[in-house]
Amino acid sequence: MEATSLQKKDSAQPPPVHVAIIMDGNGRWAKARGLPRTAGHQRGAEAVKNALKSAVSMGISYLTLFGFSSENWKRPESEVHDLMGLLRFYIKKEIKELNTEGIRFRVIGDRDRLAPDIISLIEDAEALTAGNVRLTLTVALSYGGRAEITSAARKIAEDVMAGTLDVKDIDETEMSKRLFTADIPDPDILIRTSGEERISNFLLWQLAYSELVFIDTLWPDFTHETLENAVKEFHSRERRFGATGG
């Protein structure tokens, strides 16, 4: 793929390694147009494809998307049904292309609440793309940050009880090893669309030192330019990780 205008204008600024996005605003996008919420979710799925293509062209190595939270199960049954139908459709439709493009696909979250056929689709997609290294696309489904940390703490307790981990050796590294994201770096930047300014139980541990960029754009309207502008905002900030600035 050709280099983007951002790369051409400022080759000295490498892209962030890992971009995480809270995709918000599908319902509002549909409501503003007098359409059912399903139409917003369908348009949002197309925005995912655009964001992925943009991330690849910009040289981003990891893209993590908040697709469906553990709290989203509380939504009307009809909406959840439609969302799961879209998930099935797009995994079946897009996974071969993702593999051809060298993209690794993975899902984090509580899979036990997903339908058996969806779990099978996810497992097959992950196995097919496991060796790809161009970009890792992680989709958080039935995911909650507190639940993830609780699960990691439970695993640590089990290891201590089994005698494979000493209490004195419990540290941040040991906790990180037991998170869903153990094999990927923490996000450099979190983008949230639709003007909301909160992280909504997403990657609570991993976002400790991420730059947070909140934008008014509704997710279905997310474009390559939107991502470029967010990355420019990221580059404009001084990342000190708790140290003093220069």
C-alpha positions, 0 to 999 in steps of 0.5 A: 500500500502507498504511504499516507500523507501523514507519513510523507509529510513527517517521516520522522514521526513513527506511527503509534505501535498500538491503537485502541478504539472505543467505537461509539455513536452507531445508535446516534448516527442512525437516530439522526437519520431516522433509521433503526439502530441496526442501520447504525451498526451496519454502517459501523461495521463498514467503518471498522473495515476502513479503520483497519485499512487505514491502520495498515497503511499507516504502519500501525502494528496493533489495532484493538477495538471495543466491539461489545462490552459485558454491560451490552448484554443488558441491551434489548434482546432484539438489538443483541440478536442483530449485533450477533448476526452482524458479527457472524456475517462479517467474520464469515465474509472478511476473514479470508481477506484478513488472512490474505492481507497478513492480518492476525485476528483475535478476540478477547473477553468472556466467550462463554456468553457467546453462542457456540457457533460464534465461538467456533467461527472465532476459533477458526478465524484465530487459527487461520490467521495465527501466523500473520504479523502485518497487523494484529486486530484484536476485538473485545467481545463480551469484555469488561476490564474489571472482570479481566483483572479479577480473572488474572488475580484468580489465576495468580491465587491458583498458581500460589495455591499450586506452588508454582508462584511464590507470593513474594514474586507477585508483581505487575509483570506477573499480573500482565502475564495473566491478562487477555493481552499478555502477548501484545504491548499496551496501547499507545493511544486510546481513541473514543468517538462520539464526544463521550469522555470516559473509558467505560471499563475498557482495558483498565490495566493496559491504559495506565499510560496511554494517551486518551483522545476523545473526538466528536465524530460518530463511529460510522463517520470515522475515516482515514483522516479521522485516524490521521488527526488522532495520531497527529494529536498523539504526536503533539503530546509529551509522554513522560510516563511519570517522569518530569518533562524536559 
